[in-house]
Amino acid sequence: MADSHGSAGPPIVNMQTVESMITSVTNKKVKSIVQLNKKAGLRRKEGIFIAEGIKMFLEAPLESVLEVYVSEGFHKVSQIEQKLKQCGYETVSEEVFSKISDTQTPQGILCVLGQSHYSLKDMLEGQEVPLFLIVEGLQDPGNLGTILRTGEGAGVSGVIMSKDTVDIYNPKTIRSTMGSIYRVPFFYADDIVQTVKALQKDGIKVYAAHLKGEKSYSRCDYTGGTAFLIGNEGNGLSEELSEAADNYIKIPMKGQVESLNAAVSASLLIYEAARQREN
């Protein structure tokens, strides 16, 4: 498992390239990967997760890579070949790769990685003007992955999640991050309200995009330490967490639109903060 400073989990296992090929879908390793794709509890217990595709493999920190599997027909271009030699890998038949893949159009490469773990202290360390996203009860894995990816683009200090938020290591979340999972600090708070209060004690202002908000999000000052609250897709923020915010803000709507997708709302808010900090 990783330590609290974001280092990767179990020690690297440098697999050797072998002549033999896994051809049975009942192989122990194959069955294990299938279960890891399906079960968040197993991923947590083992401290590992699955990342699939060329980009996710190439961007994976070498020290986090535990196992690599490539399909029989996978074309190894030079950059991939070099990393495969460093990591070691196993070849599997096309039928087996189809079984272990979680995508409709597999790219033919998949890796097992150690999870990373961070604390709030880690995320605040060295941050003169922190910028956080605080996510409560988000259930769509694609939304969470997009939030991480957008967060990296806007320069967030980290993403904080309530315990009932979807597993960040869900395969769909991993794909949606497009590699940001390797670089953006995150953690699940045991008590999201108490975490908000801890941030406020550290001088960070907490904003909630809320129906009661009267001031447009673009008219607030985010040049100091800032955190934005993002709620569940259907129900928004809980009353308790909303009440913990320093300010309510609104994202102006035209037409008959009542609210925006959670990831879109998060993007607007953090990029407005990033814009202000550049000026």
C-alpha atoms as one frame of an Amber mdcrd trajectory, in Angstrom:
protein
   0.000   0.000   0.000   1.058   3.598  -0.505   2.101   5.815   2.324   0.283
   9.016   3.211   2.534  11.121   1.000   1.146   9.886  -2.276   3.755   7.301
  -3.157   2.582   4.205  -4.947   1.327   1.053  -3.272   2.904  -2.400  -3.321
   6.537  -2.688  -4.481   7.073  -3.051  -8.197   7.047  -6.557  -9.587   9.342
  -6.600 -12.601   7.665  -9.259 -14.710   9.775 -11.060 -17.236   8.710 -11.302
 -20.845   8.038 -14.950 -21.519   7.591 -17.018 -24.644   4.400 -18.629 -23.398
   1.075 -16.870 -23.805  -1.989 -16.875 -21.565  -4.775 -18.399 -23.619  -7.285
 -19.512 -20.995 -10.006 -17.181 -19.704 -10.047 -19.272 -16.498  -6.404 -18.434
 -15.768  -5.992 -17.174 -12.164  -4.525 -13.828 -13.236  -7.255 -13.297 -15.809
 -10.004 -13.975 -13.267  -8.342 -11.596 -10.810  -8.267  -8.716 -13.327 -11.914
  -9.286 -14.247 -12.877  -9.027 -10.574 -10.708  -5.940 -10.018 -12.518  -4.197
 -12.873 -15.870  -4.961 -11.252 -15.357  -4.612  -7.501 -14.364  -1.393  -5.695
 -14.062  -3.276  -2.403 -11.517  -5.674  -3.865  -9.508  -2.797  -5.325  -9.428
  -1.122  -1.909  -8.504  -4.348  -0.136  -5.664  -5.154  -2.533  -4.526  -1.538
  -2.912  -4.349  -1.873  -6.684  -6.293  -0.806  -9.776  -6.445  -1.361 -13.532
  -5.518   1.178 -16.197  -6.118   0.369 -19.826  -4.878   1.837 -23.092  -1.669
   3.186 -24.601  -1.824   6.668 -23.066  -2.587   5.348 -19.592   0.332   2.919
 -19.837   2.844   5.458 -21.134   1.937   8.050 -18.478   1.865   5.587 -15.571
   4.677   6.197 -13.060   7.151   3.364 -13.490   7.323   2.723  -9.740   3.543
   2.169  -9.620   3.369  -0.458 -12.379   2.960  -3.971 -10.996   1.880  -6.010
 -14.023   1.399  -5.376 -17.739  -0.600  -7.427 -20.228  -0.607  -7.017 -24.003
  -2.763  -8.768 -26.568  -1.247 -11.187 -29.060  -1.684  -8.759 -31.947  -0.594
  -5.597 -30.098   1.782  -3.480 -32.169   4.698  -2.310 -30.013   6.027   1.004
 -31.329   9.435   2.121 -30.047   8.265   4.289 -27.124   5.988   1.538 -25.828
   8.592  -1.170 -26.428  11.123   0.727 -24.313   8.763   1.004 -21.350   7.615
  -2.590 -21.723  11.234  -3.699 -21.374  11.502  -1.680 -18.158   8.278  -3.065
 -16.688   8.202  -6.556 -18.132   4.916  -7.878 -19.527   2.859 -10.925 -20.377
   1.172 -11.670 -23.680  -2.427 -12.905 -23.762  -4.574 -14.199 -26.591  -7.116
 -11.859 -28.224  -9.923 -13.789 -26.526  -8.322 -13.360 -23.114  -7.654  -9.653
 -23.661 -11.272  -9.149 -24.646 -12.211 -10.802 -21.343  -9.984  -8.611 -19.158
 -10.718  -5.390 -21.055 -13.384  -2.999 -19.769 -13.691  -1.138 -23.086 -15.688
  -1.805 -26.243 -12.683  -1.174 -28.488  -9.601  -2.396 -26.581  -6.204  -0.973
 -27.545  -4.440  -4.179 -26.570  -2.529  -3.059 -23.492  -3.514  -3.053 -19.820
  -1.611  -2.552 -16.586  -2.144  -3.266 -12.905  -0.919  -0.459 -10.656  -0.512
   0.298  -6.976  -2.927   2.888  -5.627  -1.716   6.262  -4.360  -2.852   7.758
  -1.059  -2.774  11.374   0.111  -3.791  13.278   3.213  -5.139  16.802   3.572
  -1.770  17.768   5.022  -0.025  16.484   1.883  -2.357  18.534  -0.308  -1.812
  21.744   1.656   1.955  21.380   1.868   3.808  23.974  -0.185   0.585  25.577
  -1.430   0.711  29.351  -0.971  -2.725  29.889  -2.506  -4.593  26.547  -2.478
  -7.415  25.749  -4.874  -9.598  22.749  -4.032 -12.623  20.967  -5.428 -14.786
  19.310  -2.777 -17.088  16.671  -4.199 -20.085  15.290  -2.300 -21.934  12.139
  -3.306 -21.024  12.187  -6.990 -22.099   8.883  -8.565 -21.141   9.106 -12.216
 -17.592   7.777 -12.761 -17.201   9.777 -15.976 -18.053  13.001 -14.159 -15.482
  12.323 -11.446 -12.793  11.492 -13.995 -13.543  14.653 -15.955 -13.346  16.696
 -12.755  -9.868  15.321 -12.054  -8.733  15.976 -15.610 -10.136  19.515 -15.648
  -8.723  20.087 -12.183  -5.239  19.307 -13.425  -5.721  21.684 -16.350  -6.773
  24.513 -14.034  -4.027  23.813 -11.508  -6.032  22.623  -8.502  -4.197  21.626
  -5.338  -6.367  18.546  -5.002  -9.817  16.962  -5.080 -11.541  16.061  -1.805
 -14.443  13.594  -1.847 -17.112  12.447   0.566 -17.050   8.732   1.389 -20.222
   8.101  -0.647 -18.645   9.421  -3.842 -18.030   6.867  -6.601 -14.717   4.979
  -6.413 -11.997   7.044  -8.064 -10.386   3.799  -9.243 -13.488   2.722 -11.176
 -12.252   1.809 -14.705 -14.553   4.412 -16.291 -13.219   7.093 -13.939  -9.639
   6.101 -14.740 -10.285   6.408 -18.489 -11.997   9.777 -18.068  -9.014  11.219
 -16.200  -6.819  10.665 -19.294  -3.792  10.261 -17.013  -4.604  12.948 -14.428
  -5.206  10.195 -11.853  -1.409   9.859 -11.706  -0.800  13.534 -10.946  -3.716
  15.156  -9.091  -3.772  14.590  -5.308  -7.103  13.374  -3.887  -8.586  11.808
  -0.805 -11.845  10.586   0.676 -12.818  12.479   3.811 -14.341  10.521   6.699
 -16.330  13.648   7.601 -16.640  16.080   4.697 -18.104  18.891   6.847 -15.250
  18.681   9.358 -12.788  18.730   6.456 -14.382  21.932   5.183 -14.030  23.465
   8.640 -10.360  22.450   8.737  -9.784  24.221   5.416 -11.551  27.328   6.703
  -9.304  27.384   9.766  -6.405  27.396   7.338  -7.759  30.566   5.735  -9.430
  28.948   2.738 -12.786  30.382   1.649 -15.379  27.802   0.676 -17.936  28.558
  -2.042 -21.082  26.604  -2.892 -22.827  26.943  -6.241 -26.338  27.018  -4.828
 -29.933  27.876  -5.775 -29.888  30.439  -2.951 -26.816  32.099  -4.432 -27.434
  35.709  -5.461 -23.976  36.708  -6.672 -22.653  35.412 -10.003 -19.632  33.155
  -9.655 -17.664  35.518 -11.927 -18.053  38.442  -9.499 -16.293  36.858  -6.523
 -12.610  37.072  -5.646 -10.793  33.728  -5.801  -7.231  35.054  -5.647  -6.884
  33.810  -2.068  -7.161  30.219  -0.835 -10.363  28.841  -2.379 -12.468  25.694
  -2.368 -15.581  24.953  -4.426 -18.301  22.531  -3.340 -19.738  20.250  -6.030
 -22.813  18.177  -5.228 -24.555  15.010  -6.362 -25.839  14.955  -9.963 -29.495
  14.676  -8.976 -29.776  16.123  -5.483 -27.004  18.690  -5.357 -25.303  19.461
  -2.036 -26.623  18.234   1.297 -28.050  20.912   3.560 -25.345  20.315   6.171
 -22.489  20.798   3.724 -24.167  23.791   2.073 -24.489  25.491   5.436 -20.759
  25.014   6.056 -19.891  27.176   3.013 -18.675  30.753   3.484 -20.565  32.011
   0.434 -23.305  30.930  -1.947 -22.716  31.736  -5.594 -24.727  31.137  -8.736
 -23.966  30.168 -12.292 -26.355  32.311 -14.390 -28.724  30.309 -16.585 -30.707
  31.263 -19.662 -33.571  29.459 -21.303 -35.213  26.756 -19.202 -31.997  25.194
 -17.905 -32.048  24.807 -14.127 -28.580  23.375 -13.554 -25.447  22.163 -15.285
 -23.610  18.854 -15.280 -21.451  18.566 -12.146 -18.209  18.358 -14.129 -19.181
  21.367 -16.263 -20.010  23.420 -13.157 -16.689  22.465 -11.560 -14.848  23.435
 -14.747 -16.423  26.890 -14.896 -15.593  27.625 -11.270 -11.975  26.481 -11.194
 -11.134  28.078 -14.526 -12.562  31.377 -13.305 -10.272  31.073 -10.279  -7.332
  30.254 -12.571  -8.143  33.241 -14.806  -8.227  35.628 -11.846  -4.900  34.334
 -10.564  -3.203  34.950 -13.883  -4.197  38.636 -13.939
